[in-house]
Amino acid sequence: QVQLMESGGGLVRPGGSLRLSCAASGNIYSIGVMKWYRQAPGKQREFVARIFSDGGTYYSDSVKGRFTISRDDAKNTGYLQMTSLKPESAAVYSCNAMVRGSGNSEYVERWGEGTQVTVSS
C-alpha cells in the first residue's frame, strides 16, 4: 500500500521560509496530481496548492506569490517551498496525492498525517 509522509515543518519567525516534503513510499507505479492542504486550530481544512503530473500548478489566492509547489517524480516526492511566512500561515500542512500502485489499474487517493508549521517571533 502506498503511503505519504510529510516532513520539514517546524518553528519559523514571521517573514521566514520553510520547505515541506511529501514522500510517497510503497509499490508505486505512478503519481498523479499532488496537493497540499492546511488546517489551523478551530478552522476548516484549506486548499493550498496543487501540481499535476505535467507540472502544471495552481495556488490559493492566500499563498500565491509566496509558496511554490514542485515535484520530483524520480524520488516520488512533492515539495512546498514557503516564503514570507505570516503568523496566519501556521497550521498542520498535509499532502494529498492520487497514486497508482504497481499492478493496479486505477489511481487511489492518499493522505499524509501532516506536519506542523508554527510561525511566531
N, C-alpha and C positions, 0 to 999 in steps of 0.2 A: 504494500500500500504506500502510495506517495504521501509524504508529509512535508509541511512547510515549517521553517523555523526562522524567526526574526532575530536579529542581533543589532547592536550598535546604539541602543538607547542609552540614556544617562542624563546627568545634570549639566546644563549649559546656561551661560549667562544670556540675558537678552542681547540680541544682535549677533550671537554666536552661530556656529554651524555644527551639524551632525550628519553623518551618513549612516542610514539604516540599510541593512541587508536582509534579504529573504532567500534562504537557501532551500531548494527542493531536494528531497532525498527519496530513495526507493528505486524501483524499476521503472524509469521514466522513458517513454518513447518521445514525447514532445510536450511542450508547454505552450498554451495559447495565451490569451490575454492575462496580464498580471495587473493587480490593482493594490493600492494602499488605501486604507481607511484609518480613521482615528476616532477615539471616544474619550471625551473628558468626563470627569466625575459629574453625575447628575444630568448629563446631556446624552442625546441620541448619537449613535454611530454616524460618522460623517465621511462621505467620499472625499478622498484627497486627490488621487491621480490614477491614471491607468496607462498601460503601454501594450500595444498589440504586438503580435509576433513579427510583423513587418516593420516594427519600430515606431509606428505612429503613436503619438501621445495626446493626452487630454488632461487638463488640470481644473480643479475647482477654482473659482474666482479668488477665494481666500488665500490661495498659495501661489497663484500664477505669478511668475517672475521671480519667485524666491526659492521654490522647490523644483528639483529636476528628477524625473524618473528615468531609469535606464535598466538594461538587462544584459546579461552575458549568458547566452544560451549554451555555450560550451561548458559553463560552470553550473548551469541550471540555477542561476541566481539572479534576483532582481534587486535593484537599489533605489533608495530615495535619498537624494542629496538635499539637505535642508539648510538654507542660509537665512540670514537676517531673522532669526527666530524671535518670536514675540512671546510674552507670558501666556497669551491665549493659544499658543501653539502646543502647550503642554497637554498631553493625552497619552493614552495607550495606543500605539500605532500597530495595526495588524495588516498582514498581507493576505491577499486572496488571489487564487490562480485557477485557471481551467487547465487540468493536466490530463494527459493520456498515458496510461501505464503500458508497459510492454505487453503485447499480447491482447490488448484491449482495442476495441474499435471506436470507443466513444470517449469524449472528454468529461471529466467529473470535476466538480468544484471542491477546492480545498482551502482551508483557512489555517493560518498560523495562530499561535497562542498570544502573540502580541509582545511588544517591548515598550517599556515606559520611557517617555520623554518628559523631563521636567525643565522648565525654563524659569530661572529665578536668579536674582542677584544676591 
